[in-house]
Amino acid sequence: MDSDYLVWKPIPVPFSRDVERLPAPLPAVEQIENSSNILGQRTGQTIVAVDVHFIVKFGSATAEREGQTLLFLEHRLPHLHVPRLYAMYRHGDKLYKVIERIRGQRLDDMWRDCQDMNKELIASHLRHLFSELRHLRRRDYFGAVDGGAVPHQFFASVSPDKSINGPFKFSSEFHAALVNRMDSEQRWNTTSNRISTWYRNHMPRSLSVENTSVFTHCDFQAKNVIVHDDPCDNTILQCTLIDWEEAGWYPDYWEYWAAFEACEWTNDWFEYVDKVLTPFPMEATMMSTVFKQIVF
């Protein structure tokens, strides 16, 4: 696929979908902030459901990036089951993202009671979804859809640092950024940098050296899959991936590693992840040790 086709020019904010393409009038700020149906909270961001149609993410730490990602996917893969962005705007010091609410069941809530036949069916749907994402491949770019820093938390820093944040042209820069992040953590904790030197010397042998990135959801967990009826045929199940906040352009192994790292290993979920995604066991093992160095 032509890389120029995959370059996304961010849509200006405020953004609002045409009225005729909305399922209902957009909720007012007061209605959003007074919603009692709180789905999640963290410092600087609250997630609420408003009526049956809308999920709203808002706060001083809410980023435009996920909104731009949803618009990018809608334009580049219009048939993919992804929530639609209905509006994105600022009010005071807060950003508001009004997103389509997908009505159905979270996969983690139903997985234990699923029959093997239904698990295979769901895995087949998800395999097709990720196969479509894998068709979005870029040369010489690792970063966010809007041209910004790599969205994953590993590439965050206390103050802006392009050697950690990106975006990057080469996979070697991408992987060097992980070691730079280790160094920054060790300086912060005033401990030795010997372990990061080991990673700098040996990590490139274990991880991809390809300069082609693939579009990656980056948080493939059962809780981020909604299973629902097909709107055109309620006898057919469909799966929709939600929570695209860290999505972007990553090495091909990254999706598998992120799913591996997030797995709680309390059931047979990962047996089916291996059927949905191409396994990268060596890369997942190496990245799990990187995870421990950065997070702990």
N, C-alpha and C positions, 0 to 999 in steps of 0.2 A: 504494500500500500504506500502511496506517495506520502513522504513525510510532511510535505507542505500542507496536505489535506488534514493532517493531524495537529497542526499548529492552531491553537485556539486564541482568538482575539477576545479578551474578556468583555462581557456585556456590561455596559455602564450601570451603576447603582445610583438612584433607585431603579428597580426592575419590577414590572407587574405584567402578568399575562392578560391578554384581552379578556374583557368581561364574558364574552360568549364562550371562552375556553375554560372558564372556572366552573366548578361544580356547585358553588354557592358564593354569595358575597364574601369577600375577604374579612376576617375578624379584625375588629378595631384593637388598638394597643391596649386599651383598658380591659377588653374581653380576654386578650391574651394573658396579661399580667395577673388577672383575677381568676384564671382557670385553676380549678382544684385538682385537675387530672394531671398531676406532675409525673412525668415518665423518667426524669433524670435530672440531676443537678451536680455541678462541679463549680469550682471557683470561676466566676465570671460568665457562667452559662447555665440557663435553665431550659429544659425541654418539656413542653406541655402538649396535650391533645386538646383541640378545640372542636367541639361537635364531632360529627362522624367523618368530616372531610379533611381536616387539617392537623398536621403536626407543626409546631413552631419551635424553633431553636432561637434563643435570644439572650443577649447579655453583652457586657463590655469586652469579653474575651471571645465572643463568637466571631468566626472568620468567614469571609466571602467564599473561600476556596471550595467548600462543598457545593455551594450554589452554582458556581461556575462549572464544576465537574458534572452536576446533573444536567445542566444545559448542554454541555459538550456531548454527553452520551445521548441525549435526546436528538441532537442534530446528526451525530455520526453513526449511531446505532439505534434508529428510531423504533425498531421492533423489539429491542431488549426490554425486559421487565425491570424497570428502574423507576423509583418515585419521581414525579414531576415537580419541578420548582414552580410555585405559583407567584411568589413575590419575594423580593429582597430589598430592604431599605433600612435607613438609619433613623433613629428617633433619640435625640439627646446623644449620650455616649454609647448607646447600644445598637447593635446590628440585629435585625429581625429577618429570619428565613422562614417563609411559610411554604411548607412542603406537603405534597399529597400524602394523606394517611391511607396506608394499605390495610384494608380490612381482611383479617384472617387470623391464623394462629402462628405464634412464634414457634419455630421448629424445635427449640430446646424444650418447650413446654409439652410437646407431643411426642418427642422422640422415643421416650421409654416405652410408650404404649403402641408404637408403630409395629406392624407386622413386617417381616423381612421383605415381602413383596412390595409394600409401600415404600420402604426404605430404598429399595432398588429403583423404584419409579422416581422418587425425589432426587436420588443421586444422578439419575439420567438427565433430569431437567437441569440440575445444577451443572453437570458436565457440559451440556450444550451452552449454558449461559457463559461459563468461563471460556469455552472454546471461542465464542464470539468476541470476548474481550481480548483473547490472545491474537486475534487478527489485527488488533491495533498495536503495531510495532513501529518503533522509531529508531533511527540511527543517531548516535551522538547526542543523546539528551536523556538526563535523569533528573526529574523534578516534578513540580506540580503542573496541573493542566493549564494554569494561567501564566506559566513562565516563571513562577516563583520558586522558593526554597522547597527542598524535598519535604513532603508533609509529615513523614513518620517522626515520632518523638525522639528517635535516636539522633536526629539531625537538628535538634533544638540546642540553643546555647543561651547563656545568661544575657549576653549582649551580642549583637549581630556579628557573625564571623563566617564569611563566605567559604572558608576552608572546611567548615562543619555544615553549614546550612545548605549550600548549593544555590542554584541548580548546577549540575555537572555535565560536561561533555563526554567524559570517558568513564568507563567502569572503574578504572584504576583510581580516579579522583573520588568516585563514590565510595570505594572501599577505604581509601585513605582517610576519608571524612570520619568513618567509624573509629579509627585509631585516634584521630585528632580529638574526637569526643571523649575517648578514654583518657587521653592526656589531660583534657580540661577538667575531668572529674577528679583525676588524681592530684592535680595542682590544687583543686578546691579542698580536697581532703588531706593535703600535704603528705601523701604517701609516694612510694617509689614509682617511677615510670618504667621499670624494667619489664613489667608484663606487657605494656603497650608496645615496647620495642620488639618483644617476641612476636606479637600479632603483626606488627608492621613488616617483619621479615618473612613470616610464614603464611599469613592469611591469603595472599594472592594465589598461592598454590592450591588452595581448597575451594576458591570461589570463582565464579565465571569471569572470564576476561573479555567476553563479547561486549562490543560497544552498542549493541542493540537492546533497547529496553522494551518491555511490554506493559500495556496498561493494566494496573493492578488495583484490586479493591482494598487490600492491605489489612482487612480485619474479618476474614472469613471464619465466622463462628456460627453455631446453630442459632444463637440468639439474634443474629443479624439476617436471618432468613425468615420471611413470612410466607406461609403456605396458604393458598386461597383458591377459590374457584376461578376458572377462566371466565372473563366477563362475557365472552361470546358463547360459552358452552359450560354450564355448571356441572356437567358430568366429568370435566377434565380438571385436574389439579395443575396449578401453576406455582412457581416459586419466584419471589421478588427479593433481591438483595437490598438491604437498607444500611444506613450509616456509612456514608462515603467520605467521611471527614479526612481520612489519611490517604485516600486514593491518589494515584499519580503514576508516573513512569518509573519503573524499577527493573532490576535484573530479573530474568525469568524465574529464578528460584524463590524470589521474595514472598510470593503468595503462599507457597507451600510452607516455608519457614514460619511465617506469621501465624498460619493456622496451627502448625505444630506447637509453637510456643504458647498459644492461647488455650490449647486443649487441656482439660482437667483430668482426662483419662479415667473417668468414672463409669463409662459405658463403651459401646462399640462405635461411637461416632467416628473416630479416626480411621477405622477400617473402611468407612465409606468416603472419607476425605481422600484416601488413596485411590479411590475409583473416580473421584471428581477431578482432581488435579494431578498433573504429572509429578510423581514423587522426586524429590531431590534430597535423599537422606544424608549424604555427605555434607551438603551445604547447610541443611537444617541443624546437623550436629555442631558444625563450626559456629553457626550464628547463635546457637543456644549458649555457647561459652562466651560469645561477645555480649549477649544479653546480660549475663550475670556480671560481667565486668562493668557494664555501663549502669545497670539498674541497682546493683548492690555494691 
